[in-house]
Amino acid sequence: MNDYVTKSELKEIIDEQSKSIDTKIDKAVTDLSEIIAGFAHQVDNRFNGLEKRVDEIDAKYSSLLNTIDGFLKRIDGYETEQSARDNQFAKLLEWARKVSKKTGIPLENL
């Protein structure tokens, strides 16, 4: 048995090891690519779900704002009516006091 390795034997060993390493690296790259693709798919699904929820919340928020705007419009209308009614009542009361003085008929509780 020979304790020495020839150049050609060394080259064969290196070529075999190189092929084995290349195969392992290719498999590792493929496995890693599959893992990254799966992760990207999961992240994409989560973001799609979050976008859907944000859209739903936005729609509810818009609806709520529209409802509040409607209530504020109604309140503003009521306040305008009350102001006009109070003004009209004050004028009628003033007129009634003048009539009361001229006719001599007292107004009670006014």
VOKE-496726 format. One record per residue: residue in three letters; residue number from 1; y negated, x, z of N, C-alpha, C, O in turn. Coordinates in steps of 0.05 Angstrom, whole numbers, always signed. Atoms other than C-alpha are relative to their C-alpha. Layout:
# residues N
     r     k       ny       nx       nz      cay      cax      caz       cy       cx       cz       oy       ox       oz
   ALA   NUM        Y        X        Z        Y        X        Z        Y        X        Z        Y        X        Z
...
END
This chain:
# residues 110
     r     k       ny       nx       nz      cay      cax      caz       cy       cx       cz       oy       ox       oz
   MET     1      +23      +16       +0       +0       +0       +0      -25      +18       +0      -26      +38      +13
   ASN     2      +24      -16       +4      -68      +24      -19      -22      -10      +19      -26      -34      +20
   ASP     3      +21       +7      -18     -125      +24      +32      -27       -3      -13      -46      -11       -1
   TYR     4      +25       +2      +15     -177      +25      -22       -1      -24      -17      +19      -34      -27
   VAL     5       +4      +23      +18     -207      -32      -62      -13      +11      -25      -33      +26      -23
   THR     6      +12       -9      +25     -222      -21     -134      -25      -18       -6      -29      -39       +6
   LYS     7      +24      +15       +8     -287      -44     -166       +7      -27      -11       -6      -47       -4
   SER     8       -8      +26      +12     -252      -99     -205      +11      -19      +21       +5      -43      +20
   GLU     9      -10      +17      -21     -216     -125     -143      -24      -10      +17      -24      -34      +25
   LEU    10      +23       +8      -15     -282     -125     -105      -17      -21      -15      -27      -40       -3
   LYS    11      +14      +20      +16     -315     -162     -162      +14      -27       +0       +0      -47       +2
   GLU    12      -15      +25       -1     -260     -214     -162       -4      -15      +27       -8      -39      +28
   ILE    13       +4      +12      -27     -267     -225      -87      -28      -12       +2      -31      -34      +12
   ILE    14      +27       +9       -1     -342     -231      -93       -4      -25      -17      -17      -44       -9
   ASP    15       +2      +23      +18     -336     -279     -152      +13      -25      +13       +1      -47      +12
   GLU    16      -13      +22      -13     -287     -323     -114      -16      -11      +23      -20      -35      +27
   GLN    17      +17       +8      -22     -331     -323      -52      -25      -14       -9      -35      -33       +2
   SER    18      +25      +11      +11     -392     -337      -94       +5      -29      -10      -12      -46       -6
   LYS    19       -6      +27       +9     -358     -397     -127       +4      -19      +23       -5      -42      +23
   SER    20       -5      +16      -24     -335     -422      -59      -27       -7      +13      -31      -30      +22
   ILE    21      +26       +5      -13     -406     -415      -31      -16      -19      -17      -29      -37       -7
   ASP    22      +14      +18      +18     -436     -448      -93      +10      -29       +3       -6      -48       +3
   THR    23      -12      +27       -4     -388     -507      -85       -9      -12      +26      -16      -36      +27
   LYS    24       +8      +10      -26     -405     -514      -12      -30       -7       +0      -38      -27      +11
   ILE    25      +29       +5       +2     -480     -509      -26       -5      -26      -16      -21      -42       -9
   ASP    26       +3      +24      +16     -474     -561      -81       +8      -26      +15       -6      -46      +14
   LYS    27       -9      +23      -17     -436     -608      -34      -21       -6      +21      -28      -29      +26
   ALA    28      +21       +4      -20     -488     -597      +20      -25      -12      -11      -37      -30       +1
   VAL    29      +24      +11      +13     -545     -611      -28       +5      -30       -7      -13      -46       -3
   THR    30       -6      +27       +7     -510     -674      -52       +0      -18      +25      -11      -40      +25
   ASP    31       -1      +16      -25     -496     -698      +19      -29       -4      +11      -35      -26      +20
   LEU    32      +27       +2      -10     -568     -683      +40      -16      -19      -17      -32      -34       -7
   SER    33      +15      +18      +18     -595     -719      -21       +8      -29       +6      -10      -47       +6
   GLU    34       -9      +28       -7     -553     -781       -3      -12       -9      +26      -20      -32      +29
   ILE    35      +12       +6      -26     -578     -778      +69      -30       -6       -3      -40      -26       +8
   ILE    36      +28       +5       +4     -650     -773      +46       -5      -26      -15      -23      -41       -8
   ALA    37       +3      +25      +15     -641     -830       -4       +5      -24      +19      -10      -44      +17
   GLY    38       -6      +21      -19     -610     -873      +51      -23       -4      +19      -31      -27      +26
   PHE    39      +23       +1      -19     -667     -856      +99      -24      -12      -14      -38      -29       -3
   ALA    40      +23      +11      +15     -719     -871      +45       +4      -30       -4      -16      -45       -3
   HIS    41       -5      +29       +4     -686     -938      +32       -5      -15      +26      -18      -37      +25
   GLN    42       +5      +13      -26     -687     -955     +106      -30       -2       +6      -40      -22      +15
   VAL    43      +29       -1       -5     -760     -934     +112      -14      -20      -18      -32      -35      -10
   ASP    44      +12      +19      +19     -778     -974      +50       +4      -28       +9      -14      -45       +7
   ASN    45       -5      +27      -10     -744    -1036      +78      -17       -6      +24      -27      -29      +26
   ARG    46      +17       +5      -24     -781    -1028     +144      -29       -5       -8      -42      -23       +2
   PHE    47      +28       +3       +9     -848    -1020     +109       -3      -27      -14      -24      -40      -11
   ASN    48       +2      +26      +14     -834    -1080      +65       +0      -23      +21      -15      -42      +18
   GLY    49       +0      +20      -22     -818    -1121     +128      -26       -1      +14      -37      -22      +20
   LEU    50      +26       -1      -14     -881    -1097     +162      -22      -11      -18      -40      -26       -8
   GLU    51      +20      +11      +19     -923    -1113     +100       +2      -31       -1      -18      -45       -2
   LYS    52       -4      +29       +0     -893    -1183      +99      -11      -12      +26      -25      -33      +24
   ARG    53      +10      +10      -26     -909    -1193     +173      -30       +1       +1      -43      -18      +10
   VAL    54      +29       -2       +0     -980    -1168     +163      -12      -22      -18      -33      -33      -11
   ASP    55      +10      +21      +18     -989    -1216     +104       +1      -27      +14      -17      -43      +11
   GLU    56       -2      +26      -14     -964    -1274     +147      -21       -2      +22      -33      -23      +25
   ILE    57      +21       +0      -21    -1010    -1255     +204      -28       -4      -12      -44      -18       -1
   ASP    58      +26       +3      +14    -1068    -1249     +155       -4      -29       -9      -26      -39       -6
   ALA    59       +3      +28       +8    -1054    -1318     +128       -6      -18      +24      -22      -36      +23
   LYS    60       +5      +16      -24    -1051    -1347     +199      -29       +5      +10      -42      -14      +19
   TYR    61      +27       -7       -9    -1116    -1310     +216      -20      -15      -17      -40      -26       -7
   SER    62      +18      +14      +18    -1150    -1339     +155       -1      -30       +6      -22      -42       +6
   SER    63       -1      +29       -7    -1126    -1409     +172      -15       -5      +26      -29      -25      +28
   LEU    64      +14       +4      -25    -1151    -1401     +243      -30       +2       -3      -45      -14       +8
   LEU    65      +29       -3       +5    -1219    -1377     +219      -11      -25      -14      -33      -35       -7
   ASN    66       +9      +25      +14    -1224    -1437     +172       -1      -23      +19      -20      -39      +18
   THR    67       +0      +21      -20    -1206    -1484     +229      -24       +3      +19      -38      -17      +24
   ILE    68      +23       -4      -18    -1258    -1453     +275      -26       -6      -15      -44      -18       -3
   ASP    69      +24       +6      +16    -1310    -1456     +219       -4      -31       -2      -27      -40       -1
   GLY    70       +1      +30       +2    -1294    -1531     +211      -10      -12      +26      -27      -30      +26
   PHE    71       +9      +10      -26    -1302    -1543     +286      -30       +6       +4      -45      -11      +14
   LEU    72      +28       -8       -4    -1368    -1505     +287      -19      -18      -17      -40      -25       -8
   LYS    73      +16      +17      +17    -1394    -1546     +229       -2      -28      +12      -24      -40      +12
   ARG    74       +1      +27      -12    -1375    -1611     +264      -18       +1      +25      -34      -18      +29
   ILE    75      +17       -2      -24    -1408    -1588     +329      -29       +2       -8      -46      -11       +5
   ASP    76      +28       -3      +10    -1471    -1568     +291      -10      -28       -9      -33      -35       -4
   GLY    77       +8      +27       +8    -1472    -1638     +260       -5      -18      +23      -25      -33      +23
   TYR    78       +4      +16      -23    -1464    -1671     +327      -26       +7      +15      -41      -10      +23
   GLU    79      +25       -9      -13    -1520    -1629     +357      -24       -9      -15      -44      -17       -3
   THR    80      +22      +10      +17    -1565    -1647     +299       -5      -30       +4      -27      -39       +7
   GLU    81       +2      +29       -5    -1549    -1721     +308      -12       -6      +28      -29      -23      +31
   GLN    82      +10       +4      -27    -1561    -1717     +383      -30       +6       +2      -45       -8      +15
   SER    83      +28       -7       +0    -1627    -1682     +373      -17      -21      -13      -38      -29       -2
   ALA    84      +15      +21      +13    -1650    -1735     +324       -1      -25      +17      -21      -39      +19
   ARG    85       -1      +24      -17    -1626    -1791     +370      -18       +3      +25      -31      -16      +32
   ASP    86      +17       -5      -23    -1661    -1759     +430      -29       -3       -7      -45      -14       +8
   ASN    87      +28       +2       +9    -1725    -1753     +391       -8      -29       -5      -29      -38       +3
   GLN    88       +5      +29       +6    -1720    -1826     +367       -2      -15      +26      -19      -32      +29
   PHE    89       +0      +14      -26    -1705    -1849     +439      -26       +6      +14      -38      -12      +26
   ALA    90      +26       -7      -13    -1766    -1811     +465      -23      -15      -12      -40      -25       +2
   LYS    91      +21      +15      +13    -1810    -1844     +413       +1      -30       +7      -20      -42      +12
   LEU    92       -3      +28       -7    -1782    -1913     +428       -8       -5      +29      -21      -25      +35
   LEU    93       +7       +2      -28    -1791    -1902     +503      -31       +2       +3      -43      -14      +18
   GLU    94      +29       -2       -1    -1863    -1880     +492      -13      -26      -10      -32      -36       +1
   TRP    95      +10      +25      +11    -1875    -1942     +449       +4      -23      +21      -14      -39      +24
   ALA    96       -5      +20      -20    -1842    -1986     +503      -19       +2      +23      -27      -19      +34
   ARG    97      +19       -4      -23    -1888    -1957     +557      -28      -11       -9      -42      -23       +7
   LYS    98      +26      +10      +10    -1949    -1972     +513       +0      -31       +0      -19      -44       +8
   VAL    99       -3      +29       +1    -1924    -2043     +502       +0      -12      +28      -12      -32      +33
   SER   100       -1       +9      -27    -1910    -2050     +576      -28       +0      +13      -35      -20      +27
   LYS   101      +27       +0      -10    -1981    -2030     +594      -17      -22      -12      -32      -36       +3
   LYS   102      +16      +20      +13    -2012    -2076     +543       +8      -28       +8       -9      -46      +10
   THR   103       -9      +27       -6    -1969    -2136     +561       +1       -5      +30       +2      -28      +39
   GLY   104       -1       +3      -29    -1968    -2123     +636      +28       -5      +10      +32      -10      +34
   ILE   105      -28       +3       -8    -1892    -2128     +638      +11      +28       +8      +12      +46       -9
   PRO   106       -9      -27       -8    -1865    -2069     +679      +28       +6      -11      +45      -11      -14
   LEU   107      -27      -11       +8    -1807    -2026     +654      +14      +10      +25       +3      +25      +41
   GLU   108      -16       -9      -23    -1753    -2016     +705      +17      +24       -6      +30      +25      -27
   ASN   109      -17      -24       +2    -1718    -1949     +715       -5      +17      -25      +13      +30      -35
   LEU   110       +6      -17      +23    -1753    -1916     +656      -24      +16       +8      -33      +32       -8
END
